[in-house]
Amino acid sequence: MMQWEYQITFHELPAAQPEGAGKVIECDQTGSCFVHDASGEGIQWLANLFREKGIEGWELVQSGYHNREVLCIWKKRIEIGKKG
């Protein structure tokens, strides 16, 4: 029988880029975040996070932003042995 395993992780956002370089991730007071004016390095940070967790079998369920950290909720299928 298949069931879900869940994991919650926190990831600190990369350091701010030099003035005029543009922001990679910008979040407002409500926690809504946007990726824009992104350099390859900023997008690569996000892609690496998703890739690493995906290799481990995790699927992103939801993410949120608070105090320069991204909270991620992941799920992964696990097989539970049959009874009997």
N, CA, C and O atoms as a printed pandas DataFrame, in Angstrom:
     atom_number atom_name residue_name chain_id  residue_number  x_coord  y_coord  z_coord
0              1         N          MET        A               1    0.850   -1.176    0.000
1              2        CA          MET        A               1    0.000    0.000    0.000
2              3         C          MET        A               1    0.897    1.240    0.000
3              4         O          MET        A               1    1.914    1.274    0.693
4              5         N          MET        A               2    0.525    2.238   -0.763
5              6        CA          MET        A               2    1.318    3.473   -0.841
6              7         C          MET        A               2    0.762    4.524    0.129
7              8         O          MET        A               2   -0.451    4.680    0.269
8              9         N          GLN        A               3    1.658    5.225    0.780
9             10        CA          GLN        A               3    1.307    6.350    1.642
10            11         C          GLN        A               3    2.298    7.478    1.384
11            12         O          GLN        A               3    3.274    7.301    0.654
12            13         N          TRP        A               4    2.047    8.630    1.981
13            14        CA          TRP        A               4    2.927    9.784    1.818
14            15         C          TRP        A               4    3.738   10.022    3.077
15            16         O          TRP        A               4    3.239    9.881    4.194
16            17         N          GLU        A               5    4.980   10.381    2.881
17            18        CA          GLU        A               5    5.853   10.870    3.945
18            19         C          GLU        A               5    6.034   12.360    3.683
19            20         O          GLU        A               5    6.145   12.767    2.527
20            21         N          TYR        A               6    6.066   13.178    4.724
21            22        CA          TYR        A               6    6.193   14.624    4.554
22            23         C          TYR        A               6    7.461   15.131    5.234
23            24         O          TYR        A               6    7.933   14.552    6.213
24            25         N          GLN        A               7    7.995   16.212    4.700
25            26        CA          GLN        A               7    9.185   16.840    5.269
26            27         C          GLN        A               7    9.023   18.350    5.141
27            28         O          GLN        A               7    8.549   18.850    4.121
28            29         N          ILE        A               8    9.422   19.067    6.187
29            30        CA          ILE        A               8    9.398   20.537    6.168
30            31         C          ILE        A               8   10.837   21.013    6.299
31            32         O          ILE        A               8   11.560   20.590    7.201
32            33         N          THR        A               9   11.251   21.907    5.383
33            34        CA          THR        A               9   12.620   22.417    5.411
34            35         C          THR        A               9   12.611   23.943    5.339
35            36         O          THR        A               9   11.662   24.553    4.848
36            37         N          PHE        A              10   13.689   24.541    5.839
37            38        CA          PHE        A              10   13.902   25.986    5.760
38            39         C          PHE        A              10   15.187   26.229    4.989
39            40         O          PHE        A              10   16.177   25.524    5.184
40            41         N          HIS        A              11   15.173   27.235    4.109
41            42        CA          HIS        A              11   16.340   27.538    3.279
42            43         C          HIS        A              11   16.550   29.041    3.297
43            44         O          HIS        A              11   15.647   29.801    2.946
44            45         N          GLU        A              12   17.741   29.474    3.705
45            46        CA          GLU        A              12   18.065   30.897    3.734
46            47         C          GLU        A              12   18.273   31.398    2.309
47            48         O          GLU        A              12   18.967   30.764    1.514
48            49         N          LEU        A              13   17.669   32.533    1.995
49            50        CA          LEU        A              13   17.821   33.116    0.664
50            51         C          LEU        A              13   19.267   33.523    0.427
51            52         O          LEU        A              13   19.969   33.875    1.375
52            53         N          PRO        A              14   19.725   33.482   -0.812
53            54        CA          PRO        A              14   21.094   33.924   -1.115
54            55         C          PRO        A              14   21.279   35.387   -0.722
55            56         O          PRO        A              14   20.316   36.153   -0.669
56            57         N          ALA        A              15   22.508   35.759   -0.451
57            58        CA          ALA        A              15   22.825   37.138   -0.099
58            59         C          ALA        A              15   22.363   38.079   -1.206
59            60         O          ALA        A              15   22.349   37.724   -2.385
60            61         N          ALA        A              16   21.989   39.279   -0.801
61            62        CA          ALA        A              16   21.535   40.280   -1.765
62            63         C          ALA        A              16   22.633   40.563   -2.780
63            64         O          ALA        A              16   23.820   40.551   -2.454
64            65         N          GLN        A              17   22.220   40.814   -4.002
65            66        CA          GLN        A              17   23.174   41.128   -5.061
66            67         C          GLN        A              17   23.635   42.577   -4.938
67            68         O          GLN        A              17   22.964   43.380   -4.290
68            69         N          PRO        A              18   24.771   42.925   -5.550
69            70        CA          PRO        A              18   25.256   44.306   -5.521
70            71         C          PRO        A              18   24.208   45.266   -6.097
71            72         O          PRO        A              18   23.392   44.886   -6.936
72            73         N          GLU        A              19   24.250   46.498   -5.635
73            74        CA          GLU        A              19   23.319   47.532   -6.099
74            75         C          GLU        A              19   23.288   47.594   -7.621
75            76         O          GLU        A              19   24.333   47.613   -8.272
76            77         N          GLY        A              20   22.089   47.625   -8.178
77            78        CA          GLY        A              20   21.922   47.733   -9.622
78            79         C          GLY        A              20   21.921   46.404  -10.349
79            80         O          GLY        A              20   21.674   46.359  -11.554
80            81         N          ALA        A              21   22.196   45.312   -9.632
81            82        CA          ALA        A              21   22.248   44.008  -10.292
82            83         C          ALA        A              21   20.861   43.395  -10.451
83            84         O          ALA        A              21   20.697   42.411  -11.172
84            85         N          GLY        A              22   19.856   43.972   -9.778
85            86        CA          GLY        A              22   18.503   43.423   -9.850
86            87         C          GLY        A              22   18.294   42.369   -8.782
87            88         O          GLY        A              22   19.245   41.735   -8.323
88            89         N          LYS        A              23   17.057   42.189   -8.395
89            90        CA          LYS        A              23   16.738   41.216   -7.358
90            91         C          LYS        A              23   16.420   39.873   -7.981
91            92         O          LYS        A              23   15.911   39.803   -9.099
92            93         N          VAL        A              24   16.718   38.816   -7.261
93            94        CA          VAL        A              24   16.401   37.478   -7.725
94            95         C          VAL        A              24   15.049   37.068   -7.175
95            96         O          VAL        A              24   14.178   36.644   -7.934
96            97         N          ILE        A              25   14.856   37.186   -5.869
97            98        CA          ILE        A              25   13.591   36.846   -5.239
98            99         C          ILE        A              25   13.149   38.051   -4.420
99           100         O          ILE        A              25   13.915   38.568   -3.605
100          101         N          GLU        A              26   11.933   38.493   -4.631
101          102        CA          GLU        A              26   11.393   39.616   -3.878
102          103         C          GLU        A              26   10.070   39.191   -3.278
103          104         O          GLU        A              26    9.212   38.637   -3.967
104          105         N          CYS        A              27    9.906   39.457   -1.971
105          106        CA          CYS        A              27    8.679   39.065   -1.281
106          107         C          CYS        A              27    8.054   40.288   -0.624
107          108         O          CYS        A              27    8.758   41.181   -0.151
108          109         N          ASP        A              28    6.723   40.320   -0.599
109          110        CA          ASP        A              28    6.034   41.443    0.038
110          111         C          ASP        A              28    5.625   41.071    1.462
111          112         O          ASP        A              28    5.922   39.970    1.925
112          113         N          GLN        A              29    4.944   41.985    2.156
113          114        CA          GLN        A              29    4.572   41.781    3.553
114          115         C          GLN        A              29    3.597   40.626    3.748
115          116         O          GLN        A              29    3.513   40.076    4.847
116          117         N          THR        A              30    2.865   40.250    2.717
117          118        CA          THR        A              30    1.905   39.150    2.843
118          119         C          THR        A              30    2.559   37.794    2.630
119          120         O          THR        A              30    1.918   36.761    2.825
120          121         N          GLY        A              31    3.833   37.785    2.232
121          122        CA          GLY        A              31    4.530   36.529    2.001
122          123         C          GLY        A              31    4.517   36.081    0.549
123          124         O          GLY        A              31    5.044   35.017    0.224
124          125         N          SER        A              32    3.917   36.886   -0.330
125          126        CA          SER        A              32    3.936   36.543   -1.756
126          127         C          SER        A              32    5.320   36.835   -2.315
127          128         O          SER        A              32    5.855   37.926   -2.121
128          129         N          CYS        A              33    5.898   35.861   -3.008
129          130        CA          CYS        A              33    7.252   36.004   -3.541
130          131         C          CYS        A              33    7.246   35.887   -5.056
131          132         O          CYS        A              33    6.443   35.156   -5.636
132          133         N          PHE        A              34    8.155   36.621   -5.686
133          134        CA          PHE        A              34    8.272   36.632   -7.128
134          135         C          PHE        A              34    9.745   36.522   -7.502
135          136         O          PHE        A              34   10.601   37.098   -6.830
136          137         N          VAL        A              35   10.038   35.803   -8.546
137          138        CA          VAL        A              35   11.389   35.743   -9.092
138          139         C          VAL        A              35   11.380   36.623  -10.333
139          140         O          VAL        A              35   10.619   36.372  -11.268
140          141         N          HIS        A              36   12.221   37.652  -10.348
141          142        CA          HIS        A              36   12.271   38.554  -11.494
142          143         C          HIS        A              36   13.644   39.192  -11.595
143          144         O          HIS        A              36   14.436   39.143  -10.654
144          145         N          ASP        A              37   13.914   39.784  -12.731
145          146        CA          ASP        A              37   15.219   40.408  -12.975
146          147         C          ASP        A              37   16.341   39.488  -12.490
147          148         O          ASP        A              37   17.335   39.937  -11.919
148          149         N          ALA        A              38   16.159   38.231  -12.726
149          150        CA          ALA        A              38   17.038   37.241  -12.117
150          151         C          ALA        A              38   18.305   37.013  -12.926
151          152         O          ALA        A              38   18.292   36.920  -14.153
152          153         N          SER        A              39   19.376   36.931  -12.196
153          154        CA          SER        A              39   20.634   36.529  -12.823
154          155         C          SER        A              39   20.644   35.007  -12.899
155          156         O          SER        A              39   19.839   34.348  -12.241
156          157         N          GLY        A              40   21.528   34.459  -13.677
157          158        CA          GLY        A              40   21.647   33.011  -13.760
158          159         C          GLY        A              40   21.951   32.386  -12.421
159          160         O          GLY        A              40   21.495   31.278  -12.142
160          161         N          GLU        A              41   22.717   33.074  -11.576
161          162        CA          GLU        A              41   23.093   32.550  -10.265
162          163         C          GLU        A              41   21.880   32.388   -9.358
163          164         O          GLU        A              41   21.753   31.377   -8.667
164          165         N          GLY        A              42   20.989   33.373   -9.354
165          166        CA          GLY        A              42   19.801   33.314   -8.497
166          167         C          GLY        A              42   18.845   32.222   -8.916
167          168         O          GLY        A              42   18.333   31.484   -8.074
168          169         N          ILE        A              43   18.604   32.115  -10.191
169          170        CA          ILE        A              43   17.734   31.056  -10.693
170          171         C          ILE        A              43   18.389   29.710  -10.442
171          172         O          ILE        A              43   17.706   28.733  -10.135
172          173         N          GLN        A              44   19.692   29.651  -10.570
173          174        CA          GLN        A              44   20.416   28.399  -10.340
174          175         C          GLN        A              44   20.265   27.934   -8.898
175          176         O          GLN        A              44   20.151   26.733   -8.652
176          177         N          TRP        A              45   20.262   28.858   -7.939
177          178        CA          TRP        A              45   20.075   28.518   -6.528
178          179         C          TRP        A              45   18.743   27.801   -6.338
179          180         O          TRP        A              45   18.683   26.762   -5.682
180          181         N          LEU        A              46   17.679   28.353   -6.908
181          182        CA          LEU        A              46   16.356   27.761   -6.786
182          183         C          LEU        A              46   16.292   26.418   -7.517
183          184         O          LEU        A              46   15.743   25.452   -6.988
184          185         N          ALA        A              47   16.844   26.354   -8.718
185          186        CA          ALA        A              47   16.851   25.111   -9.494
186          187         C          ALA        A              47   17.628   24.017   -8.756
187          188         O          ALA        A              47   17.200   22.863   -8.737
188          189         N          ASN        A              48   18.758   24.369   -8.154
189          190        CA          ASN        A              48   19.555   23.389   -7.415
190          191         C          ASN        A              48   18.781   22.833   -6.219
191          192         O          ASN        A              48   18.829   21.632   -5.950
192          193         N          LEU        A              49   18.073   23.700   -5.506
193          194        CA          LEU        A              49   17.269   23.258   -4.371
194          195         C          LEU        A              49   16.236   22.235   -4.828
195          196         O          LEU        A              49   16.123   21.162   -4.235
196          197         N          PHE        A              50   15.481   22.556   -5.876
197          198        CA          PHE        A              50   14.449   21.647   -6.373
198          199         C          PHE        A              50   15.063   20.356   -6.919
199          200         O          PHE        A              50   14.522   19.272   -6.705
200          201         N          ARG        A              51   16.173   20.468   -7.613
201          202        CA          ARG        A              51   16.836   19.300   -8.193
202          203         C          ARG        A              51   17.329   18.350   -7.096
203          204         O          ARG        A              51   17.126   17.140   -7.186
204          205         N          GLU        A              52   17.971   18.894   -6.069
205          206        CA          GLU        A              52   18.502   18.069   -4.987
206          207         C          GLU        A              52   17.397   17.295   -4.284
207          208         O          GLU        A              52   17.531   16.099   -4.024
208          209         N          LYS        A              53   16.312   17.983   -3.980
209          210        CA          LYS        A              53   15.206   17.312   -3.301
210          211         C          LYS        A              53   14.528   16.310   -4.237
211          212         O          LYS        A              53   14.108   15.242   -3.791
212          213         N          GLY        A              54   14.417   16.634   -5.510
213          214        CA          GLY        A              54   13.808   15.725   -6.475
214          215         C          GLY        A              54   14.602   14.443   -6.621
215          216         O          GLY        A              54   14.019   13.364   -6.728
216          217         N          ILE        A              55   15.920   14.543   -6.628
217          218        CA          ILE        A              55   16.778   13.359   -6.718
218          219         C          ILE        A              55   16.521   12.436   -5.527
219          220         O          ILE        A              55   16.593   11.214   -5.650
220          221         N          GLU        A              56   16.222   13.032   -4.380
221          222        CA          GLU        A              56   15.927   12.250   -3.172
222          223         C          GLU        A              56   14.494   11.706   -3.191
223          224         O          GLU        A              56   14.098   10.974   -2.284
224          225         N          GLY        A              57   13.716   12.062   -4.224
225          226        CA          GLY        A              57   12.351   11.551   -4.348
226          227         C          GLY        A              57   11.282   12.468   -3.791
227          228         O          GLY        A              57   10.112   12.087   -3.742
228          229         N          TRP        A              58   11.659   13.681   -3.365
229          230        CA          TRP        A              58   10.693   14.606   -2.777
230          231         C          TRP        A              58   10.026   15.464   -3.848
231          232         O          TRP        A              58   10.657   15.851   -4.832
232          233         N          GLU        A              59    8.744   15.753   -3.643
233          234        CA          GLU        A              59    7.967   16.637   -4.516
234          235         C          GLU        A              59    7.531   17.850   -3.691
235          236         O          GLU        A              59    7.015   17.696   -2.584
236          237         N          LEU        A              60    7.737   19.053   -4.231
237          238        CA          LEU        A              60    7.347   20.272   -3.523
238          239         C          LEU        A              60    5.827   20.373   -3.481
239          240         O          LEU        A              60    5.164   20.302   -4.516
240          241         N          VAL        A              61    5.277   20.538   -2.277
241          242        CA          VAL        A              61    3.839   20.688   -2.095
242          243         C          VAL        A              61    3.487   22.160   -1.985
243          244         O          VAL        A              61    2.533   22.629   -2.607
244          245         N          GLN        A              62    4.268   22.894   -1.184
245          246        CA          GLN        A              62    3.984   24.303   -0.950
246          247         C          GLN        A              62    5.246   24.982   -0.438
247          248         O          GLN        A              62    6.101   24.340    0.172
248          249         N          SER        A              63    5.359   26.275   -0.689
249          250        CA          SER        A              63    6.470   27.042   -0.142
250          251         C          SER        A              63    5.947   28.389    0.342
251          252         O          SER        A              63    4.900   28.865   -0.097
252          253         N          GLY        A              64    6.697   28.985    1.250
253          254        CA          GLY        A              64    6.338   30.298    1.784
254          255         C          GLY        A              64    7.590   31.023    2.215
255          256         O          GLY        A              64    8.649   30.414    2.369
256          257         N          TYR        A              65    7.472   32.313    2.410
257          258        CA          TYR        A              65    8.619   33.158    2.737
258          259         C          TYR        A              65    8.392   33.843    4.075
259          260         O          TYR        A              65    7.289   34.306    4.366
260          261         N          HIS        A              66    9.457   33.906    4.898
261          262        CA          HIS        A              66    9.397   34.648    6.165
262          263         C          HIS        A              66   10.821   34.944    6.610
263          264         O          HIS        A              66   11.657   34.043    6.693
264          265         N          ASN        A              67   11.088   36.204    6.894
265          266        CA          ASN        A              67   12.393   36.629    7.430
266          267         C          ASN        A              67   13.579   36.084    6.633
267          268         O          ASN        A              67   14.495   35.492    7.204
268          269         N          ARG        A              68   13.559   36.282    5.330
269          270        CA          ARG        A              68   14.631   35.885    4.415
270          271         C          ARG        A              68   14.860   34.382    4.374
271          272         O          ARG        A              68   15.941   33.931    3.994
272          273         N          GLU        A              69   13.868   33.612    4.755
273          274        CA          GLU        A              69   13.939   32.166    4.644
274          275         C          GLU        A              69   12.746   31.662    3.838
275          276         O          GLU        A              69   11.647   32.211    3.917
276          277         N          VAL        A              70   12.984   30.616    3.070
277          278        CA          VAL        A              70   11.907   29.962    2.337
278          279         C          VAL        A              70   11.591   28.671    3.072
279          280         O          VAL        A              70   12.461   27.823    3.267
280          281         N          LEU        A              71   10.335   28.532    3.477
281          282        CA          LEU        A              71    9.858   27.304    4.087
282          283         C          LEU        A              71    9.282   26.451    2.973
283          284         O          LEU        A              71    8.478   26.933    2.174
284          285         N          CYS        A              72    9.682   25.189    2.911
285          286        CA          CYS        A              72    9.185   24.277    1.877
286          287         C          CYS        A              72    8.556   23.060    2.540
287          288         O          CYS        A              72    9.091   22.510    3.502
288          289         N          ILE        A              73    7.422   22.655    2.010
289          290        CA          ILE        A              73    6.768   21.430    2.446
290          291         C          ILE        A              73    6.871   20.455    1.283
291          292         O          ILE        A              73    6.438   20.748    0.168
292          293         N          TRP        A              74    7.447   19.296    1.559
293          294        CA          TRP        A              74    7.717   18.275    0.543
294          295         C          TRP        A              74    6.942   17.019    0.877
295          296         O          TRP        A              74    6.605   16.780    2.036
296          297         N          LYS        A              75    6.655   16.205   -0.148
297          298        CA          LYS        A              75    6.062   14.897    0.087
298          299         C          LYS        A              75    6.767   13.868   -0.783
299          300         O          LYS        A              75    7.319   14.180   -1.838
300          301         N          LYS        A              76    6.728   12.616   -0.297
301          302        CA          LYS        A              76    7.360   11.514   -1.018
302          303         C          LYS        A              76    6.535   10.259   -0.752
303          304         O          LYS        A              76    6.120   10.007    0.379
304          305         N          ARG        A              77    6.304    9.478   -1.800
305          306        CA          ARG        A              77    5.574    8.215   -1.644
306          307         C          ARG        A              77    6.449    7.199   -0.911
307          308         O          ARG        A              77    7.649    7.088   -1.162
308          309         N          ILE        A              78    5.823    6.471   -0.009
309          310        CA          ILE        A              78    6.490    5.358    0.650
310          311         C          ILE        A              78    5.564    4.163    0.587
311          312         O          ILE        A              78    4.341    4.297    0.646
312          313         N          GLU        A              79    6.158    3.005    0.469
313          314        CA          GLU        A              79    5.345    1.794    0.419
314          315         C          GLU        A              79    5.310    1.173    1.807
315          316         O          GLU        A              79    6.337    0.967    2.454
316          317         N          ILE        A              80    4.096    0.885    2.234
317          318        CA          ILE        A              80    3.881    0.242    3.533
318          319         C          ILE        A              80    3.651   -1.241    3.274
319          320         O          ILE        A              80    2.868   -1.617    2.402
320          321         N          GLY        A              81    4.342   -2.078    4.041
321          322        CA          GLY        A              81    4.211   -3.532    3.857
322          323         C          GLY        A              81    2.781   -4.004    4.033
323          324         O          GLY        A              81    2.024   -3.448    4.830
324          325         N          LYS        A              82    2.413   -5.048    3.275
325          326        CA          LYS        A              82    1.073   -5.619    3.355
326          327         C          LYS        A              82    0.937   -6.446    4.625
327          328         O          LYS        A              82    1.876   -7.128    5.036
328          329         N          LYS        A              83   -0.241   -6.381    5.243
329          330        CA          LYS        A              83   -0.533   -7.198    6.419
330          331         C          LYS        A              83   -1.056   -8.545    5.966
331          332         O          LYS        A              83   -1.702   -8.657    4.924
332          333         N          GLY        A              84   -0.773   -9.564    6.755
333          334        CA          GLY        A              84   -1.377  -10.847    6.433
334          335         C          GLY        A              84   -0.438  -11.902    6.328
335          336         O          GLY        A              84   -0.818  -13.042    6.058
